[in-house]
Amino acid sequence: MAEVFDTMAPRQIARGRARHPRHALRLHATDTGTSWVYGPGTAVATLTATAEQLVLLLWGRMRSADAAFNWTGDQEAGLRILAGALTP
C-alpha cells in the first residue's frame, strides 16, 4: 500500500492520470490490523477489507463496489479519492 501512495500515485498525478485528493481516505486491512491514510487531513471515509483485496483494488483488479469491501463515513468522497489511475 505504501508503495502505491508514496510512489505510484504521485507519478500518476504528475502525469495527469489522477488528481491530488482533496480529502483523506483510510484503508484498513482486517487481516493484518494495518491502516494507511491517503490524502490530506483527517479521513472522511474508511474502506475495510483484507490487505490483498485492498492492493487488488488499488491496482484495478477489484472494484470498490465488491461485497468484500466495507465502507464507513463519506463513501462518495472516498470514491472520488480513488477515482483516476493511482497505479499505471
KAMO-V844556 format. One record per residue. RES is the residue in three letters. PSI is psi in radians with two decimals (none if undefined). BURIAL is 1 if it has 9 or more other ideal C-beta (glycine too) atoms within 8 Angstrom, else 0. Layout:
res->(RES,RES)
psi->(PSI,PSI)
burial->(BURIAL,BURIAL)
This chain:
res->(MET,ALA,GLU,VAL,PHE,ASP,THR,MET,ALA,PRO,ARG,GLN,ILE,ALA,ARG,GLY,ARG,ALA,ARG,HIS,PRO,ARG,HIS,ALA,LEU,ARG,LEU,HIS,ALA,THR,ASP,THR,GLY,THR,SER,TRP,VAL,TYR,GLY,PRO,GLY,THR,ALA,VAL,ALA,THR,LEU,THR,ALA,THR,ALA,GLU,GLN,LEU,VAL,LEU,LEU,LEU,TRP,GLY,ARG,MET,ARG,SER,ALA,ASP,ALA,ALA,PHE,ASN,TRP,THR,GLY,ASP,GLN,GLU,ALA,GLY,LEU,ARG,ILE,LEU,ALA,GLY,ALA,LEU,THR,PRO)
psi->(-0.80,-0.66,-0.69,-0.85,-0.58,-0.51,-0.98,-0.89,-0.79,-0.65,-0.72,-0.66,-0.79,-0.52,0.03,0.25,-0.25,2.89,2.73,2.32,2.42,-0.42,3.06,2.57,2.31,2.30,2.20,2.16,2.02,-0.49,-0.38,-0.28,0.15,2.52,2.60,2.54,2.25,2.10,2.97,2.59,-2.83,2.46,2.32,-0.26,2.77,2.34,2.17,2.34,-3.07,2.81,-0.73,-0.80,-0.68,-0.74,-0.77,-0.66,-0.85,-0.50,0.18,0.36,-0.18,2.79,2.55,-0.31,-0.11,2.53,-0.27,-0.36,2.43,2.16,2.45,2.68,-2.64,1.57,-0.68,-0.78,-0.70,-0.72,-0.64,-0.65,-0.65,-0.14,2.62,3.00,1.69,-0.30,2.72,none)
burial->(1,0,0,1,1,0,0,1,1,0,1,1,1,0,0,0,0,1,0,0,1,0,1,1,1,1,1,1,1,0,0,0,0,0,0,1,1,1,1,0,0,0,1,1,1,1,1,1,1,1,1,0,1,1,1,1,1,1,0,0,0,1,0,1,0,1,0,0,1,0,1,0,1,0,0,0,1,1,1,1,1,1,0,0,0,1,1,0)
